[in-house]
């Protein structure tokens, strides 16, 4: 009897361990929601209450997407895009192949024929939310100094003709029109441009050169500094507020090719405009790519839509925290009340 008991203990331990391994991925994120239209819900189990599916959500193993009306677009972290239609249900597994689709009264596993490859490098795993919330809280009490803040571009970029964004923190006349000077310098301190600008306080303003200034070229590894000053202010002699560098030749080519592919897929009707912008954001905000500034035009388009505003405000705030210094102090503003600080012309990219 004792031998039988020991055997049963070993068997029980084996199957308990096996179950722990198989269910160990429960809670792992596997899918990004890139577009939602109609009544689409998600639940975490048979007994769980369905909740609305929203663009920008990251779904986990074991969650089920139910399309009552309309449709939903999802991108697996491996980089494959699928679109669910009304009446379909998808139970998420650890991958595309391990997910189960219920459609037309039948249930089956997904195959490569159900999906469209959109990002060959896949999606980056998201960081822990508690860390990001702590970072946001740490700067929530910091006040601006009433001067223009050079927001972007910063760090590494790939855009050949980047947009320049600035924010005037002067709260004494929110929305008042002001004149500014955009000062652009080469790495050796040579002034490449003194551009007169018109903007508004308490708003995110933007400018792009119609013709690139002499000496400003989108050449790999070229460094530049820039700042936005109130009209009439004395130009600083030291380093300017913001700096950026163009990535190497390979990085610029890769970013250009990936962007072109996404635009082609959208123009050919394979993906939606919402998916186009979200995938651009995911591409540029990826820590493996580190092209954060290039994501801002796409984030602002999303911020101007009801469907994409929550995703955009969170991602903009995370980006601003990444930039540090004065820009970090803007993160809580754009996270909590993005519409209050974004002009329609900036949001829509006009």
N, C-alpha and C positions, 0 to 999 in steps of 0.2 A: 504493500500500500504506500509506503514511504517513497519507493522508487517511482510509482505512478504520480504521486504528488509533485516530486521534483521535476518529472518530465512535463507535467502540466504547467508548472511555474516557468520552465524554460520556454515552452510554447507561447504562454501568455506574454512573457517579456518580449519575445521576438515580434509578435504581432503588434504589441503596443509600440515598440520601437519603430516598426515599419509604418504604422499609422502616423506616428509623430513626424516621420520624414515626409510622408506624402502630403500631410496637411501643414507642413512647416512653411509653405509659401502662402498660406492664407493671409491676406492683408498686403501682399506684394502688389505694387502698382504695375499694370500691364498695358493700359490703354489711355490715350488722351482723346477727349471729346473735342472735335474741331468744328462741328456745325450741328444745330438742332432746329427743326421746324415742326410745329404742331405739338401734340400731346405725347411726350416721350418721358418714360419713367425709369428709375433704377431702384433695385432693392438688393439687400444683402443676404437673402435667404427666403425660404418658403413662408416663414412666419413674419418676416420683416415687412413693415409698411413701405409702400412705394413712395418715392420722393421725386420731384421734377429733375430731369436731366438738364444740365446747363453746359453751355460751351466753356471749354477750359478745364472741366473736371478731369481728374485723373482717377480712373477706376481700378479696382483691385480684383485679384483672383477670387472667384466665388460670387461676385456681384452679377446681377442679371439686368440687362437692358430690355425694356418692353416698349415697342412703338405702337401706341394706340391709334394715333393719326399722324400723318406727315412722314418725316424721315429723320435719321440721325447718321452723322458721319463720325467714324472712329479711326484712329491711327494707333496700331500696336507699337510698342516701344521698339520692336525690331525694324520698324519703318514701313509697314504695310497698311494701306488704307482700305477700309470697307464702308459701304453705305447700307444701312438697314431701312427697309420700307415698312409701311403700315401693316400691322398684323404679325410682324416678325418679333422674335425674342432671341436674345443672345446671352448664353451663360458663359462667363469668362473663365478660361483656363489659364495656365501659365504661359501659353503662346497662342498664336492663331490656330495652329493645328490641334490644340487641346481644348479649344472653345467649341461649344455646341450651339448650333443654330436651329431654332424651331420655326418652320415656315410651311404654310399650306398643309398643315396637319401631319407633317413629318419632322423628325429630328435627326440631324446629321452633324458630323464634324465639318469644320471649314477646311478648304483646300486653297492652294495657290490660285486657282481659277476664280475664287471669290474675292480676291484682294488685288490691289494695285500697288506696286512698290513706289514709294514717294520720297523716302529719305534713306539712301543706302547706308548711312552711318547710324541710323536709328535715332531714337530720342534719348535724351539724357534723363537719368533718374533724378527726381526732385529731391531737394534738401528737406530736412525735417522742419516742419512748420513752426515748432516751438522756438527753434533757433532764430528763424526769420522774424517772428513776432517779438522776440526779445530785442533784436537789433532795431526794429522799428520803434519799440517803446523807448529805447535808449536815446533816441534823437527827437522824440516827440515834443520835448519841452524847449528845444533850442529855437531861438528866434533869429530871424534874418537881421542884417545890419542896415536895411534900407537902401541897398545898392544893387545894381544888376549882377546876376550870377551867370557865369558862362556855363551852361548846362551840358551841351554836347555839340561837336564830337569830343570824346575823351578816350584815352587808352588806345586800343588797336582798332583800325577801321579798314574796310575794303571798298567802300563807295568812292568812285572816282571823282564825283563832284558832291561832296557831303553837304547836307543842310546844317546850318548853325542855329542852335537854339539857346535862348537866354530868358531869364526870369527876373523881373525887377521886384524886389521884396518890399519896396516902399508901400506901406499900408495906409499912408495919409491920404492918398488919392487913388484908390483902387480903380483901375479901368481908365485912368487919365492917360492921354497920349503924351509921349515924351520923345525926344530926339536922343540918339545914341551914336557912338562911333565903335565899329568893329575893327579891332586892331589885330592884324595877322602878321606873325613873324616867322622867319626861317629859324632853323636850329642855331645858327650862328648869330642871331639877333637882328638880322637884316629885316627891315619892315617891308612886307610884301603888299599890304593893303591897309588903307585907312578908309573904311566904307561908312558913309553916313546912313543911318537907319532910322526908321520910325517904328515905335512900338508902344505898348501899353503897360502900365504898372499892374502888378498882381495877376499877370497873365503869362503864359508860355508863348514867347514870340519866336519867329523863325525867319531865316534868310538864306538864300542860295545865290551864289554868283551866276549871273547869266553868261559871263565869260570869265574863265579862270584868270586870276591876276598873274602877271609875269613872274616867273620863278616859283609858282605854286603848281606842282605836278603830282599826279597820283602815282609816283614811282615807288616801287617796293622799298621799305625800310626808311622812307623819308620822314623826318620828324618836324613838327610845327607846333607853335604856341599861339594862343589867341586869347582875347578878352573883349568884353563889351563895356564901354565906359559911358557915363552920362556926357552929353554934348558939352564941350568946354572944359572937361576935366583934364588935369595934367597927366600926360602919359607916363606910366611907370617905367623906371629904368631897369629894374631887375626882371626876374622871370614873371611871365603872365599867368593868369589864373588857371588856364586849361592848356593841356597839351595832348597831342595824338600822334600816332605813327601808322603809316600804311603797312599792312602785312607784307610778307615776302611774296615773290612772284607766284609761287605755287598756291599760296593761300588766296590771293586775289583771283586767280583762274578758277580755283575750286568754288569759291563763293559765287562768282559770276555764273558758272555752269549750273550750279544747284539752283540758283535763283531763276535762270532762264528755263530750266526744266519745269519748275513749279508754275511759272507763268504760261508755258506752253500747255501744261495739263489743264489749267483753268480756262484758257482760251478755247481749247478743244472740248470743253464740257465734261472733263473727267473728274474735276474737283470743283467745289464752290469757291466764291470769292472769299468767304469767311475762312475756309480751310487754307486758302492761299496765304492770307495774312498771318494766320496763327502758325503755320509751318515756317514762314519766314522768321517770325519771332523766335520760335523754338530753335531754328538753325543759328541765328545770330546770338541768342542769349545762352547758348550752350557753352559751358565752361571749357569744353574741348576746343571750341572755335574762338571764343573770346572776342566777338565782334559786336559788343553790346550796343554801341552807338548806332550801328546800322539797323537795329531793330526799331528805333524810335518812330520813324515814319509809319511803319506798319502798326505799331501799338496805338498811335494816335488815330488812325483810321478805325481800329477796333473800338477805341474809347468813345467814338462818335456814334456807336450803334447800341441799341438796347441789349442785343444778344452778347456783344463782346465786351461791354464796359467793365464788368467785374474782373474778368481775366486781365484786361489791359491795365486797370488801375493797380492791381496787385503786382503785375510784372514791371510796370513803370517804377513803382516804389522800390522794388527789389533792385532795379538797375541804379536808381539814384543812390541807394545805400552803398552799392558797389563802387560808385564814383568817389564817395567820401567827401571830406571838407564841406564847403558850403552847399553843395548839391544834396548831400545827405539830409540836411535840415529841411529840404523840400519834400522828402519822401512821405511823411505823414499827411501833408496837404493833398498830394495827388492820390494817396491811398484812400483817404476818407471822403474827399469832395472833389473828384477830378473835374466835374463839369464846371465848378466855380472858377477854375484856373485855366481852362482851355477855351480859346476862341474857336468858333466854328470853322474859320478858315484854316486854323492849324490842325484841328481834329480831322478834317476831311482831306487834308493835304493840298488844298488849293493854293 
